[in-house]
Amino acid sequence: MSRPAGSRAGLPPLLLLLPAALGEPAAAEIHEYMIRRLLYLGTSCGVDALERLESPADQRRFKAACRDVNAYPAGIVVTCTDIADDRSCIIETPAKAFDSLELLQPREREAE
């Protein structure tokens, strides 16, 4: 006699999830994929590595090393002020602007 997949000892599949639902309450948390998504959509960083920094208990801080170091040579720091909502995350590190074209232009001599 075969039993349907997902059932054990004749229990419906949903009842098997009941012990997990009655356990500890789920805690909301900012996950690394949320920070990677923020950086991919909002910057030209191209995340190479992501690490969690020390922060107060009610905040989360991350530092990302970028593949493209032109705009963010030292990486990017992201702070999330609400650990339950990734919409509270802000990018603290401003992008660097290297005006290399201005450096290539000849300088005007000052009037003597």
Rosetta constraint file for C-alpha pairs under 8 A:
AtomPair CA 3 CA 7 HARMONIC 6.95 0.50
AtomPair CA 3 CA 8 HARMONIC 7.92 0.50
AtomPair CA 3 CA 10 HARMONIC 7.43 0.50
AtomPair CA 6 CA 12 HARMONIC 7.78 0.50
AtomPair CA 6 CA 13 HARMONIC 5.51 0.50
AtomPair CA 7 CA 11 HARMONIC 5.42 0.50
AtomPair CA 7 CA 12 HARMONIC 5.58 0.50
AtomPair CA 7 CA 13 HARMONIC 5.23 0.50
AtomPair CA 7 CA 16 HARMONIC 7.73 0.50
AtomPair CA 8 CA 12 HARMONIC 7.73 0.50
AtomPair CA 8 CA 13 HARMONIC 7.94 0.50
AtomPair CA 11 CA 15 HARMONIC 6.51 0.50
AtomPair CA 11 CA 16 HARMONIC 7.18 0.50
AtomPair CA 12 CA 16 HARMONIC 7.08 0.50
AtomPair CA 13 CA 17 HARMONIC 7.25 0.50
AtomPair CA 14 CA 18 HARMONIC 6.94 0.50
AtomPair CA 17 CA 21 HARMONIC 6.39 0.50
AtomPair CA 18 CA 22 HARMONIC 6.23 0.50
AtomPair CA 19 CA 23 HARMONIC 6.26 0.50
AtomPair CA 21 CA 25 HARMONIC 7.89 0.50
AtomPair CA 27 CA 84 HARMONIC 7.93 0.50
AtomPair CA 28 CA 83 HARMONIC 6.93 0.50
AtomPair CA 28 CA 84 HARMONIC 4.72 0.50
AtomPair CA 28 CA 85 HARMONIC 7.78 0.50
AtomPair CA 29 CA 83 HARMONIC 5.45 0.50
AtomPair CA 29 CA 84 HARMONIC 5.25 0.50
AtomPair CA 29 CA 85 HARMONIC 7.61 0.50
AtomPair CA 30 CA 34 HARMONIC 6.72 0.50
AtomPair CA 30 CA 35 HARMONIC 7.82 0.50
AtomPair CA 30 CA 60 HARMONIC 7.48 0.50
AtomPair CA 30 CA 80 HARMONIC 7.98 0.50
AtomPair CA 30 CA 83 HARMONIC 5.76 0.50
AtomPair CA 30 CA 84 HARMONIC 6.50 0.50
AtomPair CA 30 CA 85 HARMONIC 6.96 0.50
AtomPair CA 30 CA 86 HARMONIC 5.98 0.50
AtomPair CA 31 CA 35 HARMONIC 6.94 0.50
AtomPair CA 32 CA 36 HARMONIC 6.21 0.50
AtomPair CA 32 CA 50 HARMONIC 7.50 0.50
AtomPair CA 33 CA 37 HARMONIC 6.04 0.50
AtomPair CA 34 CA 38 HARMONIC 6.27 0.50
AtomPair CA 34 CA 86 HARMONIC 6.73 0.50
AtomPair CA 35 CA 39 HARMONIC 6.23 0.50
AtomPair CA 35 CA 62 HARMONIC 7.92 0.50
AtomPair CA 35 CA 78 HARMONIC 7.74 0.50
AtomPair CA 35 CA 86 HARMONIC 7.92 0.50
AtomPair CA 35 CA 89 HARMONIC 7.98 0.50
AtomPair CA 36 CA 40 HARMONIC 6.01 0.50
AtomPair CA 36 CA 47 HARMONIC 6.78 0.50
AtomPair CA 37 CA 41 HARMONIC 6.04 0.50
AtomPair CA 38 CA 42 HARMONIC 5.80 0.50
AtomPair CA 39 CA 43 HARMONIC 5.33 0.50
AtomPair CA 39 CA 44 HARMONIC 7.67 0.50
AtomPair CA 39 CA 45 HARMONIC 6.76 0.50
AtomPair CA 39 CA 46 HARMONIC 7.51 0.50
AtomPair CA 39 CA 47 HARMONIC 7.30 0.50
AtomPair CA 40 CA 44 HARMONIC 6.89 0.50
AtomPair CA 40 CA 45 HARMONIC 6.97 0.50
AtomPair CA 40 CA 46 HARMONIC 6.29 0.50
AtomPair CA 40 CA 47 HARMONIC 7.39 0.50
AtomPair CA 44 CA 68 HARMONIC 7.09 0.50
AtomPair CA 44 CA 71 HARMONIC 7.39 0.50
AtomPair CA 45 CA 66 HARMONIC 4.91 0.50
AtomPair CA 45 CA 67 HARMONIC 6.34 0.50
AtomPair CA 45 CA 68 HARMONIC 5.48 0.50
AtomPair CA 45 CA 69 HARMONIC 7.13 0.50
AtomPair CA 45 CA 71 HARMONIC 7.36 0.50
AtomPair CA 45 CA 72 HARMONIC 6.77 0.50
AtomPair CA 46 CA 66 HARMONIC 5.45 0.50
AtomPair CA 46 CA 67 HARMONIC 5.28 0.50
AtomPair CA 46 CA 68 HARMONIC 6.15 0.50
AtomPair CA 47 CA 64 HARMONIC 6.17 0.50
AtomPair CA 47 CA 65 HARMONIC 6.02 0.50
AtomPair CA 47 CA 66 HARMONIC 4.76 0.50
AtomPair CA 47 CA 67 HARMONIC 6.07 0.50
AtomPair CA 48 CA 64 HARMONIC 7.13 0.50
AtomPair CA 48 CA 65 HARMONIC 5.42 0.50
AtomPair CA 48 CA 66 HARMONIC 5.17 0.50
AtomPair CA 48 CA 67 HARMONIC 5.34 0.50
AtomPair CA 49 CA 64 HARMONIC 5.63 0.50
AtomPair CA 49 CA 65 HARMONIC 5.12 0.50
AtomPair CA 49 CA 66 HARMONIC 7.19 0.50
AtomPair CA 50 CA 62 HARMONIC 6.87 0.50
AtomPair CA 50 CA 63 HARMONIC 5.82 0.50
AtomPair CA 50 CA 64 HARMONIC 4.42 0.50
AtomPair CA 50 CA 65 HARMONIC 6.42 0.50
AtomPair CA 51 CA 62 HARMONIC 5.63 0.50
AtomPair CA 51 CA 63 HARMONIC 5.42 0.50
AtomPair CA 51 CA 64 HARMONIC 6.46 0.50
AtomPair CA 52 CA 60 HARMONIC 7.61 0.50
AtomPair CA 52 CA 61 HARMONIC 5.97 0.50
AtomPair CA 52 CA 62 HARMONIC 4.43 0.50
AtomPair CA 52 CA 63 HARMONIC 6.41 0.50
AtomPair CA 53 CA 60 HARMONIC 7.58 0.50
AtomPair CA 53 CA 61 HARMONIC 5.22 0.50
AtomPair CA 53 CA 62 HARMONIC 5.30 0.50
AtomPair CA 53 CA 63 HARMONIC 6.72 0.50
AtomPair CA 54 CA 60 HARMONIC 7.77 0.50
AtomPair CA 54 CA 61 HARMONIC 6.78 0.50
AtomPair CA 55 CA 59 HARMONIC 6.07 0.50
AtomPair CA 55 CA 60 HARMONIC 5.85 0.50
AtomPair CA 55 CA 61 HARMONIC 6.01 0.50
AtomPair CA 56 CA 60 HARMONIC 7.35 0.50
AtomPair CA 58 CA 81 HARMONIC 6.90 0.50
AtomPair CA 58 CA 82 HARMONIC 6.63 0.50
AtomPair CA 58 CA 83 HARMONIC 6.39 0.50
AtomPair CA 59 CA 79 HARMONIC 7.20 0.50
AtomPair CA 59 CA 80 HARMONIC 5.63 0.50
AtomPair CA 59 CA 81 HARMONIC 4.79 0.50
AtomPair CA 59 CA 82 HARMONIC 5.96 0.50
AtomPair CA 59 CA 83 HARMONIC 5.78 0.50
AtomPair CA 60 CA 79 HARMONIC 5.86 0.50
AtomPair CA 60 CA 80 HARMONIC 5.08 0.50
AtomPair CA 60 CA 81 HARMONIC 6.78 0.50
AtomPair CA 60 CA 82 HARMONIC 7.79 0.50
AtomPair CA 60 CA 83 HARMONIC 6.38 0.50
AtomPair CA 61 CA 77 HARMONIC 7.07 0.50
AtomPair CA 61 CA 78 HARMONIC 5.64 0.50
AtomPair CA 61 CA 79 HARMONIC 4.49 0.50
AtomPair CA 61 CA 80 HARMONIC 6.26 0.50
AtomPair CA 62 CA 77 HARMONIC 5.69 0.50
AtomPair CA 62 CA 78 HARMONIC 5.17 0.50
AtomPair CA 62 CA 79 HARMONIC 6.56 0.50
AtomPair CA 63 CA 75 HARMONIC 6.78 0.50
AtomPair CA 63 CA 76 HARMONIC 5.56 0.50
AtomPair CA 63 CA 77 HARMONIC 4.49 0.50
AtomPair CA 63 CA 78 HARMONIC 6.34 0.50
AtomPair CA 64 CA 75 HARMONIC 5.48 0.50
AtomPair CA 64 CA 76 HARMONIC 5.17 0.50
AtomPair CA 64 CA 77 HARMONIC 6.51 0.50
AtomPair CA 65 CA 74 HARMONIC 7.30 0.50
AtomPair CA 65 CA 75 HARMONIC 4.58 0.50
AtomPair CA 65 CA 76 HARMONIC 6.71 0.50
AtomPair CA 66 CA 72 HARMONIC 6.88 0.50
AtomPair CA 66 CA 73 HARMONIC 7.55 0.50
AtomPair CA 66 CA 75 HARMONIC 5.63 0.50
AtomPair CA 66 CA 76 HARMONIC 7.57 0.50
AtomPair CA 68 CA 72 HARMONIC 7.39 0.50
AtomPair CA 68 CA 73 HARMONIC 7.93 0.50
AtomPair CA 69 CA 73 HARMONIC 4.31 0.50
AtomPair CA 69 CA 74 HARMONIC 7.49 0.50
AtomPair CA 69 CA 75 HARMONIC 7.51 0.50
AtomPair CA 70 CA 96 HARMONIC 7.47 0.50
AtomPair CA 71 CA 95 HARMONIC 4.99 0.50
AtomPair CA 71 CA 96 HARMONIC 4.76 0.50
AtomPair CA 71 CA 97 HARMONIC 6.56 0.50
AtomPair CA 72 CA 76 HARMONIC 6.50 0.50
AtomPair CA 72 CA 93 HARMONIC 7.89 0.50
AtomPair CA 72 CA 94 HARMONIC 7.87 0.50
AtomPair CA 72 CA 95 HARMONIC 5.75 0.50
AtomPair CA 72 CA 96 HARMONIC 6.20 0.50
AtomPair CA 73 CA 96 HARMONIC 7.96 0.50
AtomPair CA 75 CA 93 HARMONIC 7.89 0.50
AtomPair CA 76 CA 91 HARMONIC 7.12 0.50
AtomPair CA 76 CA 92 HARMONIC 7.22 0.50
AtomPair CA 76 CA 93 HARMONIC 5.34 0.50
AtomPair CA 77 CA 91 HARMONIC 6.16 0.50
AtomPair CA 77 CA 92 HARMONIC 5.53 0.50
AtomPair CA 77 CA 93 HARMONIC 5.68 0.50
AtomPair CA 78 CA 89 HARMONIC 6.53 0.50
AtomPair CA 78 CA 90 HARMONIC 5.62 0.50
AtomPair CA 78 CA 91 HARMONIC 4.55 0.50
AtomPair CA 78 CA 92 HARMONIC 5.65 0.50
AtomPair CA 78 CA 93 HARMONIC 7.59 0.50
AtomPair CA 79 CA 89 HARMONIC 5.40 0.50
AtomPair CA 79 CA 90 HARMONIC 5.51 0.50
AtomPair CA 79 CA 91 HARMONIC 6.62 0.50
AtomPair CA 79 CA 92 HARMONIC 6.89 0.50
AtomPair CA 80 CA 86 HARMONIC 6.87 0.50
AtomPair CA 80 CA 88 HARMONIC 5.29 0.50
AtomPair CA 80 CA 89 HARMONIC 3.89 0.50
AtomPair CA 80 CA 90 HARMONIC 6.35 0.50
AtomPair CA 81 CA 88 HARMONIC 5.64 0.50
AtomPair CA 81 CA 89 HARMONIC 6.52 0.50
AtomPair CA 82 CA 86 HARMONIC 7.36 0.50
AtomPair CA 82 CA 88 HARMONIC 5.75 0.50
AtomPair CA 82 CA 89 HARMONIC 7.76 0.50
AtomPair CA 85 CA 89 HARMONIC 7.96 0.50
AtomPair CA 99 CA 103 HARMONIC 6.91 0.50
AtomPair CA 100 CA 104 HARMONIC 6.55 0.50
AtomPair CA 101 CA 105 HARMONIC 6.71 0.50
